[in-house]
Amino acid sequence: MKSINLLAFGLLFSQLAFALNLEKDVTLPLECHSIPEHSDSLCIVDTASPSMPVNDVVFYRQDKFGNFVLLEAIKGDVAHVFIKDFSKGGKYTVIGYAEEGHPSFIIYETDTFLARSRPVKSVAVISNYFITNIVSLDDEGNAILELMDLPSDIQSQESCIPSAQLPKHTDTELCHIAYSIYQHSSPY
């Protein structure tokens, strides 16, 4: 009798295990960004944090074979975290943090950010209430920053880059300034 109960339990257990294996894996939306001049991509999983309205994020590196390597997980606290962009040749990675609609940008060397060791030292931080966007960044660290102001609102209007010199798809109504990520003073 005891052996029949064990046999029945074994059969039920194996059927349950089989049924559980048929269930689909739970997945989250993975957003991957191609990095200029790199075979790897930087991927992010973004979920709503219990500390709404911010998000929890997990960064992955996807290699040229499609394999994923966990880089870092960040629990949302006061800012929405996102991948902003890369420099034109992929030397730098820009990660954005938006608090109440005002973004800050942390710039990392891409190869260092893609390495597994943490914490990663940033190259620069651009955080100013009046800066709304990094329009472009080259591999020498030269950036074009978008301000929330119109050129007519700026005391020194000549510091605004003429709209004809701005990259395509740039809001030409706003003031844009040139900035080196290596200068140590505030860009505005």
ABEGO torsion letter per residue (X at the ends): XAAAAAAAAAAAAAAAAAAAAABBBBBBBBBBBBBBGBABBBBBBBBBBAAOABBBBBBBBBBAAGBBBBABBBBBAABBBBBABBBAAGABBBBBBBBGGBBBBBBBBAAAAABABOBBBBABBBBBAABABBABBBAAGBBBBBBABBAAABABAAABBBAAABBBGBBAABBBBBBBAABABBAX
